[in-house]
């Protein structure tokens, strides 16, 4: 199914790309409505290039592509803690894999190989 077909051709206001892969970069940008935003949060391998997308696509549709490298810990972390305390955000569901401290190297290897889906945590205690 093409990205816009999911929304009946309307597109979404904001789409997030979290895998850092050329295919998902393309899917993300093609999923937004006119004037929408495609936010790239996935880290790609050095030198990775997104799949070809027509420049006209962005210009005619006023689509914005925005990069986001992490959050602002001092501002965002207290808000996340409050959401977790209220039960709105379940921290346990946000983590799909845990590694012990001695497995930190393996965690980075798995991340680079695309074996980590969603979030993984390296426990240091």
Secondary structure, 3 states (H helix, E strand, C coil): CCHHHHHCCCCEEEEEECCCCHHHHHHHHCCEEEEEEEEECCCCCCCCCCCCCCHHHHHHHCCEEEECCCCCHHHHHHHHHHHHHHCCCCHHHHCCEEEEHHHHHHHHHHHHCCCCCCCEEEECC
